[in-house]
Amino acid sequence: MVSFSCDNCGRVVNKPKLLGHFQQCRPSSVSCIACNNRFTFETSQAHTQCISEEQKVQGRLFRPKPAAGSRPTPAKTDLKRKKEEESSSSSSSSSSESSSSYEARKKKEKT
């Protein structure tokens, strides 16, 4: 449920009681507790859903939970790990090439 802070008296009012508070206190605007946006009476009626507590706390780091049945996206750490594995496998293949060329050079030197 969305809660608003009256900009006139500072009282916190839930959305169902907002009409009565506007009639009694006559504020020019109210502020949403969750998202800190200001609303007039008309615009506050359209504000039915706000950001979650997780979004508020985590800020730009927030990742929404995947919908049921959908495939989750890999985290950045997973992507970094895959890149490291690929680079280590490519470096190991290049090191095996260099070791085989080293062995070939050694054979040439012996002969």
N, C-alpha and C positions, 0 to 999 in steps of 0.2 A: 504494500500500500504506500502511496506517495504521501509524504508529509511536507508541509510548507511552513516557513517562518514568516510571520507578519512583519513587514518593514516598518509599520507604524508603532506597534506595541511590543514586538519581539516574541509574542506567544507562538508556540508550535501547534499547528492545526492540521488534523488529518483531512484528506480530500472530502469525505462525506460531510464534514462540518464546515467546509470552506465558505459555502454560500451564507450561512448564518453569521460567520465571522465578518464577511465583507459587509453585510447589512448592519452589524453592530459597530464595528471599529472603523469602517470606511477607509481602509488603506488604499494607496494608489497602486501598490504592487505587493507581491509576496515572493519569497525566494524558496526554491526547492532545497530541501535539506541535503539530498543525495548529490545533485549535480551543480548546485549553487547558481542556477540560472534564475533570472527574475521573470515573473509573469504577472500580467494583469488578470482580472477576473475572467475575461473571455479566453485568454490564451491558457490559463491554468486548467480550464475544463478539458482541453485537448491533451494535456500532459498526463497521460494515464500510466505510462511505464517509464522507468528511469534506469540509470545504470545500476548494476548490482554492486554489492559491498565488495566483492572480489575485484571488480574493475576499478572501484574507487581507491582501494588500498594498493593494488599492483600497478596502476597507471598504465604506462606504455608497455610494460612487460606482460600484461594480461593476455592470455590465449583462451578463447572460448572453447568450451568442451565440445567435442565432435558429436554430431547427431547420432542417434541410435542406428546401428547398421552401416554407418559410413566408415571408411578406412581412415584411420588417424594419420596425420602428416608427420613425417619424421622430425624430431627435434634437431636443433642446430648441432648439438653434441654428436648425434648420430651421423649427421652429414660430415662433420669434421673427422670422425673416426673412420668413415668409409674412405675419405680422401687420403687419410694417413695410411690406411691399409693398401690403397691403390698405389700410392707413391712408394711405400716400402716394397711392394711386390714388383713395381717397375724398377726400383733401384736394385733389388736382389737379382732381377733378370739381367740388368746391365752389369752387375758385379759378376754374375756367372759368365757373361760374355767376356768380360775383361779377364777373368781368371782363365778361361779357355784360350784367349789370345796370349796370355802370359805363359801358359804351358806350351803353346806352339812356338813362341819365341825362345823359350828355354831349350826345346828340342833342337831348334835351328842352331843355337849356340853350341850345343854339344857335338854337333856334326860338322 
